């Protein structure tokens, strides 16, 4: 899939529209009485939680949709077909609906640790989208054809965009005020370390050869100065 071009915009459009539907559903949960209605289906009394917490969580949902939509139609250069659409949609539902269900009924007011969560979400969003934007500008320059991009935020780590994903997911989990939410960034980070990074590293090494090997010698894969 890496290196393959995708001409059809249909999978991308479907991704954006279905994601927007998830965001609308989350808004219904937070502010439209959704928790009360769903709770009644199970014979429970699900009361919407702290308003300030729900508001921040809703902002996170909207920001993720905006970033992913920007990625789908502007940043994503490689092939994105239906085979990838479904797992991406599933992961998106985990973030959007999963975090909403875990955090939307919390009556815990915003605390100091939530400031950390907001900071991690903002930093992770910047690292992910910012690094991809820098790389796209480099790739769009015909003079850089066949060259590997190793500057900008990618000087920090070879897969700094993945690090950004782990950070914003961690920040989002913190804002739910629910310990079970920690499973999401933990599993996401494990997937990066044990599957996505090794697979992509092999592809980049085959494609760029010495360019990539030299970059790998001086730059950590995921966490700057650590791993």
VMD Tcl script that draws the C-alpha trace (Angstrom):
set ca {
  {0.00 0.00 0.00}
  {2.93 2.32 0.68}
  {4.05 4.01 -2.51}
  {0.86 3.13 -4.41}
  {-1.17 5.98 -5.86}
  {-4.95 6.16 -5.38}
  {-6.96 8.04 -7.99}
  {-10.46 7.34 -6.65}
  {-11.78 9.85 -4.13}
  {-14.76 7.72 -3.13}
  {-13.13 5.86 -0.19}
  {-11.80 9.15 1.13}
  {-15.18 10.87 0.83}
  {-16.86 7.93 2.54}
  {-14.31 8.15 5.36}
  {-14.99 11.86 5.91}
  {-18.79 11.51 5.77}
  {-19.02 8.47 8.06}
  {-16.64 10.14 10.49}
  {-18.86 13.22 10.50}
  {-21.80 10.95 11.31}
  {-19.88 9.64 14.30}
  {-19.18 13.19 15.47}
  {-22.89 14.01 15.18}
  {-23.69 10.92 17.25}
  {-21.20 11.98 19.89}
  {-22.76 15.46 20.04}
  {-26.15 13.79 20.59}
  {-24.69 11.78 23.45}
  {-23.09 14.80 25.09}
  {-25.76 17.43 24.59}
  {-28.88 15.82 23.11}
  {-29.90 13.53 25.92}
  {-28.34 10.51 24.25}
  {-26.99 9.05 27.49}
  {-30.42 9.20 29.11}
  {-32.07 7.48 26.17}
  {-29.46 4.73 25.83}
  {-29.49 4.17 29.57}
  {-33.23 3.63 29.50}
  {-32.76 0.85 26.93}
  {-30.71 -1.07 29.47}
  {-32.86 -0.23 32.44}
  {-30.23 2.13 33.82}
  {-30.01 5.80 34.60}
  {-27.18 7.25 32.51}
  {-26.87 10.90 33.36}
  {-24.71 13.23 31.31}
  {-21.59 14.16 33.24}
  {-19.78 17.40 33.97}
  {-20.59 20.02 31.30}
  {-17.08 21.43 31.07}
  {-15.61 17.95 30.58}
  {-18.18 17.09 27.92}
  {-17.44 20.36 26.15}
  {-13.70 19.68 25.98}
  {-14.32 16.13 24.80}
  {-16.62 17.48 22.08}
  {-13.91 19.90 20.94}
  {-11.50 16.96 20.70}
  {-14.00 15.12 18.50}
  {-14.36 18.07 16.14}
  {-10.61 18.66 15.96}
  {-9.98 15.02 15.06}
  {-12.59 15.16 12.30}
  {-11.05 18.34 10.87}
  {-7.54 16.89 10.93}
  {-8.56 13.57 9.40}
  {-10.58 15.28 6.68}
  {-7.59 17.49 5.88}
  {-5.44 14.38 5.75}
  {-7.87 12.49 3.53}
  {-8.12 15.12 0.79}
  {-4.85 17.01 1.03}
  {-2.06 15.26 2.92}
  {-2.59 11.60 2.03}
  {-0.57 10.92 -1.11}
  {-0.52 7.15 -1.07}
  {-3.27 4.73 -2.01}
  {-6.30 4.65 0.30}
  {-8.76 1.99 -0.82}
  {-11.75 0.17 0.62}
  {-9.55 -2.46 2.25}
  {-8.08 0.25 4.46}
  {-11.34 2.17 4.87}
  {-12.92 -0.35 7.22}
  {-10.13 -0.72 9.79}
  {-9.63 3.06 9.78}
  {-13.34 3.57 10.37}
  {-13.27 1.04 13.21}
  {-10.34 2.83 14.87}
  {-12.08 6.17 14.43}
  {-15.21 4.81 16.10}
  {-13.09 3.66 19.05}
  {-11.76 7.17 19.51}
  {-15.00 9.00 18.97}
  {-17.68 6.75 20.45}
  {-15.45 4.86 22.88}
  {-14.06 7.95 24.56}
  {-17.52 9.54 24.57}
  {-19.10 6.58 26.37}
  {-16.26 6.41 28.87}
  {-15.96 10.12 29.60}
  {-19.35 11.62 28.84}
  {-20.99 10.38 32.03}
  {-18.16 11.40 34.35}
  {-19.29 13.97 36.89}
  {-15.69 14.80 37.84}
  {-14.97 18.51 37.28}
  {-11.93 19.44 35.23}
  {-8.74 19.03 37.26}
  {-5.08 19.97 36.92}
  {-4.31 16.63 35.26}
  {-6.82 17.52 32.55}
  {-4.67 20.51 31.63}
  {-1.93 17.97 30.93}
  {-4.41 15.99 28.83}
  {-5.34 19.06 26.79}
  {-1.65 19.84 26.29}
  {-0.88 16.29 25.12}
  {-3.83 16.36 22.73}
  {-2.68 19.68 21.25}
  {0.97 18.61 21.02}
  {0.11 15.25 19.50}
  {-2.21 16.85 16.93}
  {0.54 19.28 15.96}
  {3.22 16.59 15.66}
  {0.99 14.37 13.54}
  {-0.56 16.86 11.13}
  {2.33 19.33 11.22}
  {4.92 16.73 10.29}
  {2.76 15.39 7.47}
  {2.26 18.92 6.12}
  {6.00 19.59 6.18}
  {6.66 16.34 4.33}
  {4.01 17.05 1.70}
  {5.51 20.46 0.92}
  {8.88 18.74 0.44}
  {7.42 16.02 -1.79}
  {5.48 18.54 -3.90}
  {8.76 20.15 -4.99}
  {9.83 18.40 -8.20}
  {13.47 18.98 -7.25}
  {13.03 16.53 -4.36}
  {11.77 13.62 -6.44}
  {13.26 10.36 -5.17}
  {14.59 11.99 -2.01}
  {13.70 10.96 1.54}
  {12.38 13.71 3.79}
  {14.33 13.85 7.05}
  {13.99 17.49 8.08}
  {11.49 19.50 10.13}
  {9.71 17.53 12.81}
  {11.08 14.31 11.34}
  {14.45 15.27 12.77}
  {12.99 14.39 16.17}
  {12.02 10.83 15.22}
  {11.65 8.85 12.01}
  {7.98 8.23 12.78}
  {7.19 11.39 14.70}
  {3.71 11.38 13.13}
  {2.98 8.12 14.95}
  {4.28 9.63 18.18}
  {1.78 12.43 17.66}
  {-1.04 9.89 17.39}
  {-0.03 8.26 20.66}
  {0.16 11.61 22.44}
  {-3.21 12.98 21.35}
  {-4.86 9.64 22.13}
  {-3.28 9.73 25.60}
  {-4.51 13.27 26.17}
  {-8.01 12.29 25.09}
  {-7.95 9.29 27.41}
  {-6.97 11.52 30.33}
  {-9.94 13.81 29.68}
  {-12.38 10.91 30.01}
  {-11.43 10.59 33.72}
  {-11.87 6.85 33.22}
  {-9.02 4.39 33.77}
  {-10.33 1.99 31.14}
  {-9.66 4.64 28.49}
  {-5.91 4.11 29.01}
  {-6.23 0.87 27.03}
  {-6.70 2.86 23.82}
  {-3.35 4.72 23.74}
  {-1.55 1.68 25.19}
  {-2.81 -0.61 22.43}
  {-2.26 2.07 19.79}
  {1.34 2.59 20.88}
  {1.95 -1.16 20.97}
  {0.61 -1.44 17.41}
  {3.02 1.26 16.27}
  {6.03 -0.29 17.98}
  {5.44 -3.94 17.09}
  {3.69 -3.71 13.72}
  {3.48 -0.39 11.86}
  {6.99 0.94 12.52}
  {8.82 -2.33 11.63}
  {6.71 -2.74 8.49}
  {7.17 0.84 7.31}
  {10.87 0.83 8.18}
  {11.43 -2.20 5.94}
  {9.58 -0.49 3.09}
  {11.54 2.76 3.47}
  {14.83 0.88 3.62}
  {14.00 -0.96 0.38}
  {12.86 2.20 -1.38}
  {15.50 4.68 -0.26}
  {18.39 2.40 0.58}
  {21.38 4.29 1.99}
  {19.35 7.47 2.47}
  {17.13 5.70 4.97}
  {19.90 3.67 6.59}
  {21.93 6.81 7.36}
  {18.83 8.54 8.74}
  {18.10 5.50 10.93}
  {21.63 5.62 12.40}
  {21.24 9.18 13.68}
  {17.50 9.38 14.41}
  {15.38 7.32 16.81}
  {12.34 5.56 15.40}
  {9.54 6.72 17.67}
  {10.52 8.60 20.85}
  {13.31 11.19 20.48}
  {16.58 10.13 22.18}
  {14.89 6.97 23.57}
  {13.58 4.56 20.92}
}
mol new
graphics top color blue
foreach p $ca { graphics top sphere $p radius 0.5 }
foreach p [lrange $ca 0 end-1] q [lrange $ca 1 end] { graphics top cylinder $p $q radius 0.2 }
display resetview
